[in-house]
Amino acid sequence: MAAADTEEIRATSYVGFDSITQQIEHKLLKRGFQFNVIVVGQTGLGKSTMINTIFASHLIDSKGRLGSDEPVRQTTEIQTESHVITENGVRLRLNIVDTPGYGDQINNENCWDPIVKYIKDQHSAYLRKELTAVRDRYIQDTRIHCCLFFINPTGHSLRPIDIIVMKKLSEVVNVVPVIAKSDSLTLDERDAFKQRIRAELMYHNIVLYPFDTDENDPEELRLNEDIRNMIPFAVVGSERNVIIEGKPVRGRKNRWGVINIEDERHCEFVYLRNFLTRTHLQDLIETTAQIHYEAFRSKQLLALKENAKEQRPAA
């Protein structure tokens, strides 16, 4: 009999197996959670500041100017920062992978290769541990769960290299595009820019996270559709407090006034934060394992099988 046809029976008295959810929660809370995010974009778009803003913690130092007369400092190689953040008894081990600003050189040919290679290397390391005869009880997971892709707020369109890099990355990782420093655009400019970007993504057949599956219920499908209609998120990052109506809020002052980054009328930071941490954090982790890693794993195992056939001596 197929599982779908199995008759559902209600117990005549309390058994207690409904407590399994609490048992799972207890084990998971003891073990903690792991989330790995990589940031990609041009130099000077505030990638470090945005990560610190999302997680309300100073996790990575900004590469911005130390003084107004100094050049922007650059990340010259892929760097990883690891931190454990605690919130209401939940421990989150956060790995942040900072990448060199791509597209900054005169010759940008294949500038995305080191980033794609790094992501695939994490899949490869996990696969090697998974295939060992004596495996660790819990394999350390360095697979990248989310790629925050920072877009320059030009107000015009994506650069050709942005399209190429986003397409390459979307094949191996969950890509979430954001318009950095969006307060440099008016609201009308911002909306027009977002529409042009969505049209370009559709034209170039770039499929970004979130993905719908058969397991999604109607509410999850609706939420995913709302997210797709909002992408790319137009955001502003800040670790500083400013005073608005006598209250300290995270924001930025400029010559036109004050930007409250948590005010939905000013930018879409709150939507991005909620998406990454409050509604889709677990799904980002599961999608990495079930889609991106599984595709990599299948390809590698098929290649091993073919190599074994070729090396087998003829009968």
ABEGO torsion letter per residue (X at the ends): XBAAABBBBBBABBAGAAAAAAAAAAAAAAAEBBBBBBBBEBBGAGAAAAAAAAAGBBABBBABBABAABBBBBBABBBBBBBBBBBGGBBBBBBBBBBBBBGABABABGAAAAAAAAAAAAAAAAAAAAABABBBABBBBABBABBBBBBBBAGBBBBAAAAAAAAAAAAABBBBBBBBGAAABBAAAAAAAAAAAAAAAAAAGBBBOBBBBAABBAAAAAAAAAAAAAOBBBBBBBABBBBBGGBBBBBBBBAAEBBBAABAAABAAAAAAAAAAAAAAAAAAAAAAAAAAAAAAAAAAAAAAAAAAAABBBX
